């Protein structure tokens, strides 16, 4: 009896090759359709100090996606038609938002289109593989103006309250009225630029990137992201208090390049604190035997 080899039947678990032609086609089409939106977004990155990190977001997200290409190639491709529907829906959203001058919604439509393309080309498993870099792209979109204004005002008040307590603890007389601090030598007005929102957004982005490369546990990313809020607020309060202290020595130290340098130093310290807290959590979880 002669055995005849049977050709292997396609399996739902067999990895398939990426259709680079489709990827390029979708990429070119997406770039052309969203070119005006992306151009205005790039202009805001270059002119808005609070969005200086915007240029790094797509680069870092793209690098992470490229790093995961091996896992993507090993993941079975199962195209999902709902992805094409999501692309069309996002396109309609972009048109409506552009006509209504609603920048946030128009920019969000671009990220939704990327989700739709991945879903259409590879299915839900591909979306799962690329979920983190796709979500990371949300950091390149400035938050809505209404939310920004409310958040900035709240951060201004927190910074002034914390700075008042710290300056008073250093023995310097200080009187706070709203977000204005009156010192013996001058009056400090906690403006929007000193609210700390720039540090908060940048630190939140860096916390996710750092936790991705330094710790593979997904829950750790959420923990560090949550910790960026109190760390950024406290760091900004220290920055304002430091400005008040230096202004008592020399008022020029609270302005210009000196003031900007203080901000960079305090932000670096805040990042170092975040890394240190991660080390403490990692050490503690190892001692407790958690994975």
VEXLO-162488 format. One record per residue (C-alpha): residue in one letter; x, y, z; chain. Coordinates in Angstrom, 1 decimal, decimal comma, padded with zeros to 4 digits. Layout:
BEGIN
<A <X Y Z> A>
...
This chain:
BEGIN
<X <000,0 000,0 000,0> A>
<X <001,5 003,3 -001,1> A>
<X <000,8 006,3 001,0> A>
<X <000,1 009,5 -000,9> A>
<X <001,1 012,8 000,7> A>
<X <-001,8 015,1 001,3> A>
<X <-001,3 018,8 000,7> A>
<X <-001,7 020,8 003,9> A>
<X <-005,0 022,6 004,2> A>
<X <-005,0 026,3 005,1> A>
<X <-005,4 026,8 008,8> A>
<X <-006,9 029,8 010,6> A>
<X <-003,8 029,8 012,8> A>
<X <-001,3 029,9 009,9> A>
<X <000,5 033,2 009,6> A>
<X <000,1 035,0 006,3> A>
<X <002,3 037,5 004,6> A>
<X <001,6 041,2 004,9> A>
<X <000,3 042,8 001,7> A>
<X <002,7 045,6 001,5> A>
<X <001,0 046,9 -001,7> A>
<X <-002,2 047,4 000,3> A>
<X <-000,3 049,0 003,1> A>
<X <001,4 051,5 000,8> A>
<X <-001,9 052,2 -001,0> A>
<X <-003,7 052,9 002,2> A>
<X <-000,8 055,0 003,5> A>
<X <-000,6 057,2 000,4> A>
<X <-004,4 057,6 000,3> A>
<X <-004,6 058,5 004,0> A>
<X <-001,8 061,0 003,7> A>
<X <-003,5 062,8 000,8> A>
<X <-006,9 062,8 002,4> A>
<X <-005,6 064,1 005,8> A>
<X <-002,8 066,4 004,5> A>
<X <-004,5 069,7 005,4> A>
<X <-005,3 068,4 008,9> A>
<X <-001,8 067,0 009,5> A>
<X <-000,2 070,2 008,2> A>
<X <-002,1 072,4 010,7> A>
<X <-001,3 069,9 013,4> A>
<X <002,4 070,1 012,6> A>
<X <002,2 073,9 012,7> A>
<X <000,7 073,8 016,2> A>
<X <003,4 071,5 017,3> A>
<X <006,0 074,0 016,1> A>
<X <004,3 077,1 017,7> A>
<X <002,5 075,8 020,8> A>
<X <004,9 075,2 023,7> A>
<X <002,5 072,8 025,3> A>
<X <002,7 070,5 022,3> A>
<X <006,4 070,4 021,7> A>
<X <006,4 066,7 022,3> A>
<X <004,1 066,2 019,4> A>
<X <006,9 065,7 016,9> A>
<X <008,2 062,8 018,9> A>
<X <004,9 060,9 019,3> A>
<X <004,5 059,5 015,7> A>
<X <008,3 058,7 015,6> A>
<X <008,2 056,8 018,9> A>
<X <004,8 055,1 018,0> A>
<X <006,2 054,1 014,6> A>
<X <009,4 052,7 016,1> A>
<X <007,4 050,6 018,6> A>
<X <005,2 049,3 015,7> A>
<X <008,3 048,4 013,7> A>
<X <009,7 046,6 016,7> A>
<X <006,5 044,5 016,8> A>
<X <006,7 043,5 013,2> A>
<X <007,9 040,0 014,0> A>
<X <004,9 039,4 016,2> A>
<X <002,7 040,9 013,5> A>
<X <004,1 038,6 010,9> A>
<X <003,5 035,6 013,2> A>
<X <-000,1 036,7 013,8> A>
<X <-002,7 035,2 011,4> A>
<X <-004,2 037,8 009,1> A>
<X <-008,0 037,8 009,1> A>
<X <-009,3 040,9 007,3> A>
<X <-012,4 042,5 008,9> A>
<X <-014,8 044,5 006,8> A>
<X <-015,8 046,7 009,7> A>
<X <-012,4 048,2 009,4> A>
<X <-013,3 049,7 006,0> A>
<X <-016,5 051,0 007,6> A>
<X <-014,5 052,7 010,3> A>
<X <-012,2 054,3 007,7> A>
<X <-015,3 055,7 005,9> A>
<X <-016,9 056,9 009,1> A>
<X <-013,6 058,6 010,2> A>
<X <-013,4 060,3 006,8> A>
<X <-017,0 061,6 007,2> A>
<X <-016,1 062,8 010,7> A>
<X <-013,1 064,6 009,4> A>
<X <-015,1 066,4 006,7> A>
<X <-017,8 067,4 009,2> A>
<X <-015,3 068,6 011,8> A>
<X <-013,4 070,6 009,2> A>
<X <-016,5 072,4 008,0> A>
<X <-017,4 073,1 011,7> A>
<X <-013,8 074,2 012,5> A>
<X <-013,6 071,5 015,2> A>
<X <-009,9 070,7 015,2> A>
<X <-009,8 068,0 017,9> A>
<X <-012,5 065,8 016,2> A>
<X <-010,9 066,2 012,8> A>
<X <-007,5 065,1 014,1> A>
<X <-009,0 062,3 016,1> A>
<X <-010,5 061,0 012,8> A>
<X <-007,0 060,4 011,5> A>
<X <-006,2 058,0 014,4> A>
<X <-009,5 056,3 013,9> A>
<X <-008,7 055,8 010,2> A>
<X <-005,4 054,1 011,2> A>
<X <-007,4 051,8 013,5> A>
<X <-009,8 051,0 010,7> A>
<X <-006,9 050,3 008,2> A>
<X <-005,3 047,8 010,6> A>
<X <-008,6 046,2 011,3> A>
<X <-009,4 045,9 007,6> A>
<X <-006,0 044,5 006,6> A>
<X <-005,4 042,1 009,5> A>
<X <-008,4 041,8 011,8> A>
<X <-008,8 042,2 015,5> A>
<X <-005,6 040,3 016,3> A>
<X <-003,5 042,8 014,4> A>
<X <-005,3 045,6 016,2> A>
<X <-004,3 043,9 019,5> A>
<X <-000,7 043,7 018,4> A>
<X <-000,5 047,4 017,5> A>
<X <-002,9 048,7 020,1> A>
<X <-000,3 050,4 022,2> A>
<X <001,4 052,4 019,5> A>
<X <-002,0 053,3 018,0> A>
<X <-003,2 054,6 021,4> A>
<X <000,1 056,4 021,9> A>
<X <-000,7 058,5 018,9> A>
<X <-003,5 060,3 020,9> A>
<X <-000,7 062,2 022,6> A>
<X <000,0 064,1 019,4> A>
<X <-003,5 065,6 019,4> A>
<X <-003,9 068,8 021,5> A>
<X <-006,8 068,4 024,0> A>
<X <-010,0 070,3 023,3> A>
<X <-009,9 074,0 024,2> A>
<X <-012,7 073,8 026,7> A>
<X <-011,0 071,0 028,6> A>
<X <-007,7 072,7 028,3> A>
<X <-009,0 075,9 029,8> A>
<X <-010,6 074,2 032,7> A>
<X <-007,6 072,0 033,4> A>
<X <-005,2 074,9 033,1> A>
<X <-007,2 077,0 035,6> A>
<X <-007,3 074,1 038,1> A>
<X <-003,5 073,5 037,7> A>
<X <-002,8 077,2 038,2> A>
<X <-004,7 077,2 041,5> A>
<X <-003,0 074,0 042,7> A>
<X <000,4 075,4 041,8> A>
<X <-000,2 078,7 043,6> A>
<X <-001,5 076,9 046,7> A>
<X <001,4 074,5 046,8> A>
<X <003,9 077,3 046,2> A>
<X <002,4 079,4 048,9> A>
<X <002,8 076,6 051,4> A>
<X <006,4 075,9 050,3> A>
<X <007,5 079,6 050,3> A>
<X <005,9 080,1 053,7> A>
<X <007,8 077,0 055,0> A>
<X <011,1 078,7 053,9> A>
<X <010,3 081,6 056,1> A>
<X <009,5 084,1 053,3> A>
<X <006,3 086,2 053,8> A>
<X <003,8 085,5 051,1> A>
<X <000,2 086,4 050,5> A>
<X <-001,9 084,6 047,9> A>
<X <-004,9 086,0 046,1> A>
<X <-006,2 083,5 043,6> A>
<X <-003,3 082,6 041,4> A>
<X <-001,2 085,6 042,4> A>
<X <001,5 085,5 045,0> A>
<X <002,7 088,7 046,7> A>
<X <006,3 088,5 048,0> A>
<X <008,3 091,2 049,7> A>
<X <010,3 092,0 046,5> A>
<X <007,7 091,5 043,8> A>
<X <004,4 089,9 042,8> A>
<X <004,3 086,5 041,0> A>
<X <001,4 085,8 038,7> A>
<X <000,9 082,1 038,0> A>
<X <000,1 082,4 034,3> A>
<X <-001,1 079,7 032,0> A>
<X <002,4 079,0 030,9> A>
<X <003,3 078,2 034,5> A>
<X <000,3 076,0 035,1> A>
<X <002,4 072,9 034,6> A>
<X <000,1 071,4 031,9> A>
<X <003,1 071,2 029,5> A>
<X <005,1 069,2 032,0> A>
<X <002,0 067,0 032,8> A>
<X <001,4 066,1 029,1> A>
<X <005,1 065,5 028,4> A>
<X <005,6 063,4 031,6> A>
<X <002,5 061,3 030,8> A>
<X <003,8 060,5 027,4> A>
<X <007,2 059,7 028,6> A>
<X <005,8 057,5 031,4> A>
<X <004,1 055,3 028,9> A>
<X <007,1 055,1 026,7> A>
<X <009,5 054,4 029,6> A>
<X <007,2 051,7 031,1> A>
<X <006,9 050,0 027,7> A>
<X <010,6 049,5 027,3> A>
<X <011,5 049,1 031,0> A>
<X <008,6 046,9 032,2> A>
<X <006,5 044,5 030,1> A>
<X <003,7 044,4 032,6> A>
<X <000,7 046,2 031,1> A>
<X <-000,7 047,2 034,5> A>
<X <002,5 049,0 035,3> A>
<X <001,9 051,4 032,5> A>
<X <-001,4 052,5 034,0> A>
<X <000,1 052,8 037,4> A>
<X <003,0 055,0 036,2> A>
<X <000,6 057,1 034,0> A>
<X <-001,6 057,7 037,1> A>
<X <001,5 058,7 039,2> A>
<X <002,5 061,4 036,6> A>
<X <-000,4 063,6 037,8> A>
<X <000,7 064,1 041,5> A>
<X <004,4 064,1 040,5> A>
<X <003,8 066,8 037,8> A>
<X <001,7 068,9 040,1> A>
<X <004,1 068,7 043,0> A>
<X <007,1 069,4 040,7> A>
<X <005,4 072,5 039,2> A>
<X <004,6 073,7 042,7> A>
<X <008,3 073,4 043,6> A>
<X <009,2 075,3 040,4> A>
<X <007,0 078,2 041,3> A>
<X <008,3 078,2 044,9> A>
<X <011,8 078,1 043,6> A>
<X <011,1 081,0 041,4> A>
<X <009,7 082,9 044,4> A>
<X <012,8 082,1 046,4> A>
<X <015,3 083,2 043,7> A>
<X <013,3 086,4 043,0> A>
<X <014,1 087,4 046,6> A>
<X <017,8 087,1 045,8> A>
<X <017,6 088,7 042,4> A>
<X <014,4 089,5 040,4> A>
<X <016,2 088,7 037,1> A>
<X <016,5 085,0 038,2> A>
<X <012,7 084,7 037,9> A>
<X <012,6 085,7 034,3> A>
<X <013,9 084,8 030,9> A>
<X <016,5 082,1 030,4> A>
<X <016,9 081,5 034,1> A>
<X <013,2 080,8 034,5> A>
<X <013,2 078,4 031,5> A>
<X <016,3 076,6 032,9> A>
<X <014,5 076,1 036,2> A>
<X <011,6 074,5 034,3> A>
<X <013,9 072,0 032,5> A>
<X <015,7 071,1 035,7> A>
<X <012,5 070,5 037,7> A>
<X <011,1 068,4 034,8> A>
<X <014,2 066,3 034,8> A>
<X <013,9 065,8 038,5> A>
<X <010,2 064,8 038,1> A>
<X <011,2 062,2 035,5> A>
<X <013,9 060,9 037,8> A>
<X <011,3 060,6 040,6> A>
<X <009,0 058,7 038,3> A>
<X <011,8 056,2 037,4> A>
<X <012,7 055,9 041,1> A>
<X <009,0 055,2 042,0> A>
<X <008,9 052,5 039,3> A>
<X <012,0 050,9 040,8> A>
<X <010,4 050,9 044,3> A>
<X <007,2 049,3 042,9> A>
<X <009,2 046,7 041,0> A>
<X <011,3 045,8 044,0> A>
<X <008,2 045,6 046,2> A>
<X <006,3 043,4 043,8> A>
<X <009,2 041,0 043,5> A>
<X <009,4 040,7 047,2> A>
<X <005,7 040,0 047,4> A>
<X <006,1 037,4 044,6> A>
<X <003,8 039,2 042,1> A>
<X <004,5 038,9 038,4> A>
